[in-house]
Structures are given as C-alpha cells and as structure tokens.
Amino acid sequence: MGTQQINIGFIGLGIMGTPMAGHLIKAGHKVFLHSRGTVPGELMEAGGSACASGKEVAQKADIVIIMVPDTPDVGKVLFDENGVAEGLSKGKVVIDMSSISPVETKEYAAKIEALGCDYIDAPVSGGDVGAKNATLSIMCGGKPEVFERVQPVLACMGRNITRVGGTGDGQTCKVANQIVVALTINAVSEGLLFAARAGADPAKVREALLGGLATSRILEILGERMIKRTFNPGFRIKLHQKDLNLALTAARQLGLALPATGTAQQLFSACVAHGGEGWDHSGMVRALEKLSNFEIGQQAG
C-alpha cells in the first residue's frame, strides 16, 4: 500500500478512537466516520467524512476499522441491520482494534471471510496517551499477507506493531497485556501508598523508582495520576474489568490459576461499589486507600 491515499472507515470515536482516526486523516487518507454519538467536529474540520451507518462506511471504504468497548458492540457494528457486513464487497478488510473475546473474534472473522473479505484483530495498548501520540502497541492476529497489507495503515496509529499469530491471537495477547497492566497498577498503588503512609513524599519516591528496576509506564503515567488525584479517564475501570473477566473466564476453561488477577478484579469491584466505574484505572489505588483509611497526599499522622 505504501504511502498512497486509502479509503478507510473508522467506527467508534471515543477517547481512543477520535485521536486514532485523526492520525489517519493527518496521514492523508480519506476517512469515513461513524459513531453512536455525533462525529467529533475536530475530525470533520480535519477532513473526515461522516456516515449515517456502518453499512455506508463499508460501502465507501476499502479498510474498515472498528474501535468500540466490548464484544457485543463489535457484533452489532458488524452484523446488525445497516451494519458493516451489509456494505462489504469482495476484497475489503475489516480491522477490529477493540479489546474483545478471542472466541467471538474467530466467529466474527469466519463470517466476514465468508463474504470474500479479510479480517484482522488488532487490539491496542498505550491508553489515551498512546492514542494521542500515535505510539500505541498494536497486537495483531490474522493471515500474514493481510497483516502486511494493512501494516502501513496501523503504523499511522502506533509504533510497536506485531503479528502475534492467527485470528484471535491478537485478542489473546491483549488479555495477557491487561493482566500485566492490572497487576502493575496494584503494585504501584501499594508501593506509593506504603511510602506515603510511612511519611515519605510519594512524588519523590516515584521519581526515584523511575530510575531503577521498578520503572514502568504504569509508574510513570498512572503513578503520577495517583499522586495528583486525577482520575478522569484515560481507560475506564469498567472496561478494564471487562478485560479481566475475559481473562478469568478463559482461565477457568483452561484450568489455570490466576490468583493475583482475581485480586485485581476485586479491587476494581470495590472501586465500582464506591461509584468509580468511570474512573481511570489508576483509581484502583482508591480501593486500597479505603482499606487502609489513608490517602496518598494525606499527611501521615
């Protein structure tokens, strides 16, 4: 595909989808947009074209990208009345960048391929910061030749773009990613909470840790949010819970024990019980603060 202009559809223009679509427009592609709500004005001003349905997007685009919250949402976008499947014609490609079930991913792919089209699952990691900066890590599943075909498009939105394996393997990789992220949020939360309760400056502790083995993007970005008490998403707790549900369900099916993942999910559930389903996932620290009756930033007594 090189750097030529491509007709691309983008469905799902939330916290992640809006900047991702913006990068495609900036790269010179013709981008056809659809969302549950109103298409953001900034994308229209940049040169995007609004469409009334997924069907219309698929009719106009050669590659259709989907970025919606959950497995059923992808199914509706693809197969509901006036959905993407109704507008597809032979040779087009569907790229699902949502984070959904690997099992349903294989089912969706089979239906799309039966129409003479190709399917790539390409969930992302990097959060809203990665989406805005076009530095997302993109984990792909699908045929090698299709991956090579769409890689230049994915490169407009991310840096670390890896074909993990066949259909569904991208989603499996994303579930593994979300396990690691959740457990790291837990570790950063406990470390900073311990430091603050012991009387140290958590901001200085974080600064020191960033120079050692404990450094991570979670400590860098979400640790700062914990200290500054900025829990606006970002990546919402309810969406991370959805991903951990996929992990724990699959673990039961595979006969795996993932005890720390279960603990992280319970901490997220405690946040939800306190009205935090819409908090950024760094808000997990608030559940631990409730258990300890102490908040980071509070003066140690």
Residue pairs with C-beta under 8 A, 6 or more apart in sequence:
1 149
1 150
1 152
1 153
2 152
3 28
3 152
5 28
5 29
5 30
6 29
6 30
6 62
6 63
6 153
7 29
7 30
7 32
7 60
7 61
7 62
7 63
8 24
8 29
8 30
8 31
8 32
8 61
8 62
8 63
8 64
8 65
8 153
9 31
9 32
9 33
9 34
9 51
9 57
9 58
9 60
9 61
9 63
9 64
9 65
9 84
10 17
10 20
10 21
10 24
10 31
10 32
10 33
10 34
10 48
10 57
10 64
10 65
10 67
11 33
11 34
11 35
11 54
11 57
11 64
11 65
11 66
11 67
11 68
11 77
11 84
12 35
12 66
12 67
12 68
12 73
12 77
12 98
13 21
13 33
13 35
13 37
13 39
13 40
13 43
13 67
14 35
14 67
14 68
14 69
15 128
15 131
15 233
15 234
15 235
16 67
16 124
16 127
16 128
16 131
17 35
17 67
17 131
18 40
18 42
18 43
19 128
19 131
19 132
19 134
20 65
20 67
20 97
20 131
20 136
20 157
21 31
21 33
21 43
21 48
21 65
22 42
22 43
22 46
23 134
23 156
23 157
24 31
24 153
24 156
24 157
25 31
25 43
25 46
25 47
25 48
26 46
26 156
27 156
29 153
29 156
30 49
31 43
31 47
31 48
31 49
32 48
32 49
32 50
32 51
32 56
32 57
32 60
32 61
33 39
33 43
33 44
33 48
33 49
33 50
33 51
33 57
34 50
34 51
34 52
34 53
34 54
34 56
34 57
39 48
39 50
44 50
49 60
51 57
51 60
53 82
53 83
53 87
54 64
54 77
54 78
54 80
54 82
54 83
54 84
54 86
54 87
55 82
55 83
55 84
55 86
55 87
56 82
56 87
57 64
57 84
57 87
58 64
58 84
58 85
58 86
58 87
58 88
58 92
59 87
59 89
61 92
62 91
62 92
62 93
63 92
63 93
63 94
63 95
63 150
63 153
64 84
64 88
64 92
64 93
64 94
64 95
65 95
65 96
65 97
65 153
66 74
66 77
66 78
66 84
66 94
66 95
66 96
66 97
66 98
67 97
67 98
68 74
68 77
68 98
69 98
69 239
69 242
70 98
70 100
70 239
70 242
71 100
71 101
71 104
73 98
74 96
74 98
74 100
74 104
74 108
75 104
75 108
76 83
77 83
77 84
78 84
78 85
78 94
78 108
78 111
78 112
79 85
79 108
79 111
84 94
85 111
85 112
85 115
88 94
88 112
88 115
88 117
89 116
89 117
90 115
90 116
90 117
91 116
91 117
92 117
92 118
93 117
93 118
93 119
93 120
93 146
93 149
93 150
94 112
94 117
94 118
94 119
94 120
95 119
95 120
95 121
95 122
95 150
95 153
95 154
96 105
96 108
96 119
96 120
96 121
96 122
96 123
97 122
97 123
97 124
97 138
98 123
99 123
99 124
99 171
99 174
99 175
99 178
99 239
99 242
99 243
100 123
100 171
100 246
101 171
101 246
102 121
102 168
102 169
102 171
102 172
102 175
102 246
102 250
103 168
105 121
105 141
105 167
105 168
105 170
105 171
106 167
106 168
108 119
109 119
109 121
109 142
109 167
109 168
112 118
112 119
113 119
118 142
118 143
118 146
118 149
119 142
119 146
119 167
120 140
120 141
120 142
120 146
120 147
120 150
120 170
121 140
121 141
121 142
121 167
121 168
121 169
121 170
121 171
122 138
122 139
122 140
122 141
122 154
122 170
123 138
123 139
123 170
123 171
123 173
123 174
124 130
124 131
124 136
124 137
124 138
124 139
124 157
124 158
124 174
125 136
125 137
125 139
125 174
125 177
125 181
126 135
126 136
126 137
126 158
127 221
127 234
127 235
128 233
128 234
128 235
129 135
129 221
130 136
130 137
130 158
131 157
134 156
134 157
134 158
134 159
135 158
135 159
136 157
136 158
136 159
136 160
137 158
137 159
137 160
137 161
137 162
137 177
138 154
138 157
138 158
138 160
138 161
138 162
139 162
139 164
139 170
139 173
139 174
139 177
140 147
140 154
140 161
140 162
140 163
140 164
140 170
141 163
141 164
141 165
141 166
141 167
141 168
141 169
141 170
141 171
141 172
141 173
142 163
142 166
142 167
142 170
143 166
144 163
147 163
151 161
154 161
155 161
162 173
164 170
164 172
164 173
174 243
175 243
175 246
175 247
175 250
176 247
178 240
178 243
178 244
178 246
178 247
179 244
179 247
179 258
179 261
181 218
181 240
181 281
182 240
182 244
182 261
182 264
182 265
182 268
182 281
182 284
183 260
183 261
183 264
184 216
184 218
184 219
185 218
185 222
185 264
185 281
185 282
185 284
185 285
186 260
186 263
186 264
186 267
186 284
186 288
188 216
188 218
188 219
188 222
188 223
188 226
188 285
189 226
189 284
189 285
189 288
190 288
191 205
191 209
191 214
192 202
192 205
192 206
192 223
192 226
192 227
192 285
192 296
193 285
193 288
193 289
193 292
193 294
193 296
195 201
195 202
195 205
196 202
196 205
196 294
196 295
196 296
196 297
196 298
196 300
197 292
197 294
197 300
198 300
199 300
202 226
202 227
202 296
202 297
203 227
206 219
206 223
206 224
206 227
209 215
209 219
210 219
210 220
222 280
222 281
222 282
223 282
225 231
225 234
225 280
225 282
226 282
226 285
226 296
227 296
227 297
229 296
229 297
230 280
231 276
231 279
231 280
231 282
231 283
231 286
232 279
232 280
233 278
233 279
233 280
233 281
234 280
234 281
234 282
235 280
235 281
236 277
236 278
236 279
236 280
236 281
237 268
237 271
237 272
237 276
237 277
237 278
237 279
237 280
237 281
237 283
237 284
238 272
238 277
238 278
240 268
240 281
241 265
241 268
241 269
241 272
241 277
244 261
244 264
244 265
244 268
245 265
247 258
247 261
248 258
248 261
248 262
248 265
250 256
251 257
251 258
251 261
264 284
267 284
267 287
267 288
268 281
268 284
268 287
270 287
270 290
270 291
271 277
271 279
271 283
271 284
271 286
271 287
274 286
274 287
274 290
276 283
276 286
279 286
285 296
286 295
289 295
289 296
294 300
